[in-house]
């Protein structure tokens, strides 16, 4: 049986476009089952025999149609979990999400992400859980610094693409502030202007040497470090437990560990 692999962009829009085109491919070529179609977010190192590989051009219109269908038929909670899975860094996420959606639409189950006995659903669940865990960490560990123009700036180095989910969290808590969150891993900026909508900008590297911090920033950073030191109980310091609660990879961008 011939198989098809659709190679899409590693983004939510790219994966959703791939799902739309997979349905179109099945219909146009009379393919019996979705099991013969797979999605990938990168070119495979080695190509398999009896398999056709096709590159997918990202389309906002197609992605929007899949999104609308998902929310309408499977609900907002399922859509959120699927979104978190697509935000993960795992290479097999697109195929897992695609077959989870196919299954959910076929059986019309709004709790499809709870069917962990299904291999595709279980993989989608694991991808989503990894992204959600990092998002939870980022909400707690992100540190803002004040620039000379009173703008707040923070840098993260996320393994998963959680910035689109992190921005609404801080936009809700800091509606009156101008702030920027820079994801060093994906070179993506999250920008928020006072009492306005936030948006993302991608593809530009940041020159940190050009940032000018406010006169009070160094004072506040020193005060915060002293506070963290003063509340510590030396006899109860437990480095192993601390690393479990606060992984080392988050500390590079945290004020108290500078």
C-alpha positions as CSV (number, residue, x, y, z in Angstrom):
1,X,0.0,0.0,0.0
2,X,1.4,3.4,-1.0
3,X,1.9,6.0,1.7
4,X,2.1,9.7,1.6
5,X,4.1,12.1,3.8
6,X,3.2,15.8,3.8
7,X,6.0,18.0,5.0
8,X,4.7,21.2,6.6
9,X,6.2,24.2,8.3
10,X,7.0,23.7,12.0
11,X,4.3,26.1,13.3
12,X,0.7,25.9,14.3
13,X,-0.4,27.4,11.0
14,X,1.9,25.0,9.1
15,X,0.6,21.9,10.8
16,X,-3.1,23.0,10.5
17,X,-2.5,23.6,6.8
18,X,-1.0,20.1,6.5
19,X,-4.1,18.6,8.1
20,X,-6.4,20.5,5.7
21,X,-4.3,19.3,2.7
22,X,-4.3,15.7,4.0
23,X,-8.1,15.6,3.9
24,X,-8.0,17.1,0.4
25,X,-5.4,14.6,-0.7
26,X,-7.5,11.7,0.7
27,X,-10.6,12.9,-1.1
28,X,-9.0,13.8,-4.5
29,X,-6.9,10.6,-4.8
30,X,-9.5,8.2,-3.4
31,X,-7.2,7.0,-0.5
32,X,-9.0,4.5,1.6
33,X,-7.7,5.5,5.0
34,X,-6.0,8.3,6.8
35,X,-3.6,5.7,8.1
36,X,-1.8,6.0,4.7
37,X,-1.1,9.7,5.2
38,X,1.4,11.2,7.6
39,X,2.6,14.7,8.5
40,X,6.1,15.8,9.2
41,X,7.7,19.1,10.2
42,X,11.0,18.4,8.6
43,X,12.5,16.6,5.7
44,X,13.3,13.0,6.8
45,X,17.0,11.9,6.8
46,X,16.1,8.8,4.7
47,X,13.1,8.3,2.5
48,X,11.1,5.1,2.5
49,X,10.2,3.0,-0.5
50,X,6.6,3.2,-1.9
51,X,6.1,6.6,-0.2
52,X,5.4,9.9,-1.8
53,X,6.7,13.1,-0.2
54,X,5.1,16.4,-0.8
55,X,5.9,19.9,0.6
56,X,3.0,21.9,2.0
57,X,2.7,25.7,1.6
58,X,1.4,27.3,4.7
59,X,-2.0,29.0,4.3
60,X,-3.7,31.1,7.0
61,X,-7.0,30.5,5.3
62,X,-6.7,26.8,5.4
63,X,-5.4,26.8,9.0
64,X,-8.4,29.0,10.0
65,X,-10.9,26.5,8.5
66,X,-9.4,23.6,10.5
67,X,-9.4,25.7,13.7
68,X,-13.0,26.7,13.2
69,X,-14.0,23.0,12.6
70,X,-12.0,21.9,15.7
71,X,-13.6,24.4,18.0
72,X,-17.1,23.9,16.7
73,X,-17.1,20.1,16.8
74,X,-14.6,19.2,19.5
75,X,-14.8,22.2,21.8
76,X,-12.4,24.8,23.3
77,X,-10.7,22.5,25.8
78,X,-9.7,19.9,23.2
79,X,-8.5,22.7,20.9
80,X,-6.3,24.1,23.7
81,X,-4.7,20.7,24.3
82,X,-4.1,20.2,20.6
83,X,-2.6,23.7,20.4
84,X,-0.2,22.9,23.2
85,X,0.8,19.7,21.5
86,X,1.6,21.7,18.3
87,X,3.7,24.1,20.3
88,X,6.0,21.3,21.5
89,X,9.5,20.8,20.1
90,X,9.0,17.1,19.2
91,X,9.3,16.1,15.5
92,X,6.5,13.6,15.5
93,X,3.9,16.1,16.9
94,X,2.3,16.9,13.6
95,X,1.4,13.3,12.8
96,X,0.2,12.6,16.3
97,X,-2.1,15.7,16.2
98,X,-3.3,14.9,12.7
99,X,-4.5,11.4,13.6
100,X,-5.9,12.5,16.9
101,X,-8.1,15.1,15.1
102,X,-9.1,12.5,12.5
103,X,-10.2,10.1,15.3
104,X,-12.0,12.9,17.2
105,X,-14.0,14.0,14.2
106,X,-14.8,10.5,13.2
107,X,-16.2,9.4,16.6
108,X,-17.5,13.0,17.5
109,X,-15.9,12.8,21.0
110,X,-15.3,16.2,22.6
111,X,-13.1,14.4,25.2
112,X,-10.9,12.7,22.5
113,X,-7.7,13.7,24.3
114,X,-8.7,11.5,27.2
115,X,-8.6,8.3,25.0
116,X,-5.0,7.5,26.0
117,X,-5.4,3.9,24.9
118,X,-5.0,5.2,21.3
119,X,-1.4,5.6,20.3
120,X,-1.8,8.9,18.5
121,X,-3.8,10.4,21.4
122,X,-1.2,9.3,23.9
123,X,1.6,10.9,21.9
124,X,-0.5,14.1,21.6
125,X,-1.1,14.1,25.3
126,X,2.7,13.7,26.0
127,X,3.6,16.6,23.6
128,X,0.9,18.9,25.2
129,X,2.0,18.0,28.7
130,X,5.6,18.9,27.9
131,X,4.6,22.3,26.6
132,X,2.2,23.0,29.5
133,X,4.9,22.1,32.0
134,X,7.3,24.6,30.5
135,X,4.6,27.2,30.2
136,X,3.8,26.8,33.9
137,X,7.6,27.2,34.7
138,X,7.9,30.3,32.6
139,X,5.0,32.0,34.3
140,X,6.8,31.6,37.6
141,X,10.4,32.0,36.6
142,X,10.3,34.8,34.0
143,X,12.0,38.0,35.3
144,X,11.4,41.5,33.9
145,X,14.0,44.3,33.8
146,X,13.2,48.0,33.4
147,X,14.8,49.7,30.4
148,X,15.7,53.4,30.3
149,X,12.4,54.3,28.4
150,X,10.4,52.6,31.2
151,X,9.7,49.5,29.0
152,X,9.9,46.1,30.7
153,X,12.1,43.5,29.1
154,X,12.5,39.8,29.7
155,X,14.4,37.0,28.0
156,X,13.5,33.3,27.9
157,X,15.1,30.3,26.2
158,X,12.2,27.9,25.9
159,X,12.5,24.4,24.4
160,X,8.9,24.6,23.2
161,X,7.2,27.5,21.4
162,X,5.2,28.7,24.4
163,X,5.6,32.4,23.9
164,X,2.1,32.8,22.2
165,X,0.6,31.3,25.3
166,X,2.8,33.3,27.7
167,X,2.0,36.7,26.2
168,X,-1.7,36.7,27.1
169,X,-0.8,35.7,30.7
170,X,1.3,38.8,31.2
171,X,-0.8,41.1,29.1
172,X,-3.7,40.3,31.5
173,X,-1.5,41.1,34.5
174,X,0.4,44.1,33.2
175,X,-2.2,45.8,30.9
176,X,-0.8,49.3,31.6
177,X,2.8,48.4,30.9
178,X,4.9,48.4,27.7
179,X,6.8,45.1,27.7
180,X,8.8,42.8,25.5
181,X,9.5,39.1,26.0
182,X,12.2,37.7,23.8
183,X,12.5,34.0,23.1
184,X,16.2,33.4,22.3
185,X,15.6,29.9,21.0
186,X,13.2,30.8,18.3
187,X,14.3,34.4,17.9
188,X,10.7,35.6,18.5
189,X,9.6,38.8,20.2
190,X,6.4,39.2,22.1
191,X,5.4,42.9,22.1
192,X,2.8,44.5,24.2
193,X,1.9,48.2,24.3
194,X,0.0,49.8,27.1
195,X,-3.7,49.0,27.0
196,X,-3.3,47.5,23.5
197,X,-3.2,44.1,21.9
198,X,0.0,42.1,22.0
199,X,1.6,40.6,18.9
200,X,4.6,38.5,17.8
201,X,7.5,39.4,15.6
202,X,9.9,36.7,14.4
203,X,13.2,36.5,12.4
204,X,15.3,39.2,14.1
205,X,18.2,38.5,16.4
206,X,18.6,40.7,19.5
207,X,21.7,42.7,20.3
208,X,21.6,42.8,24.1
209,X,24.5,45.2,24.1
210,X,22.3,47.9,22.7
211,X,19.8,47.6,25.7
212,X,20.1,50.5,28.1
213,X,18.7,49.8,31.6
214,X,17.1,52.4,33.9
215,X,19.1,53.9,36.7
216,X,17.1,52.2,39.3
217,X,17.2,48.7,37.7
218,X,20.6,47.8,39.2
219,X,19.4,48.8,42.6
220,X,16.2,46.8,42.4
221,X,18.1,43.7,41.2
222,X,20.5,44.0,44.1
223,X,17.6,44.3,46.6
224,X,15.9,41.3,45.1
225,X,19.1,39.2,45.4
226,X,19.5,40.2,49.0
227,X,15.9,39.4,49.7
228,X,16.4,35.9,48.2
229,X,19.5,35.4,50.3
230,X,17.9,36.6,53.5
231,X,14.9,34.3,53.4
232,X,17.0,31.2,52.9
233,X,17.6,29.0,55.9
234,X,21.1,27.7,55.6
235,X,20.6,24.6,57.6
236,X,17.8,23.5,55.3
237,X,19.4,24.1,52.0
238,X,18.7,21.1,49.7
239,X,20.3,21.6,46.3
240,X,18.9,18.3,44.9
241,X,15.3,19.3,45.8
242,X,15.9,22.8,44.5
243,X,17.0,21.5,41.1
244,X,13.9,19.4,40.9
245,X,11.7,22.4,41.6
246,X,13.8,24.9,39.6
247,X,15.7,23.2,36.7
248,X,19.2,24.6,35.9
249,X,18.2,25.6,32.4
250,X,15.9,28.3,33.7
251,X,18.4,30.0,35.9
252,X,20.5,31.8,33.3
253,X,17.7,34.4,32.8
254,X,16.7,34.7,36.5
255,X,17.9,37.8,38.4
256,X,18.6,36.0,41.6
257,X,21.1,33.7,39.9
258,X,23.0,36.3,38.0
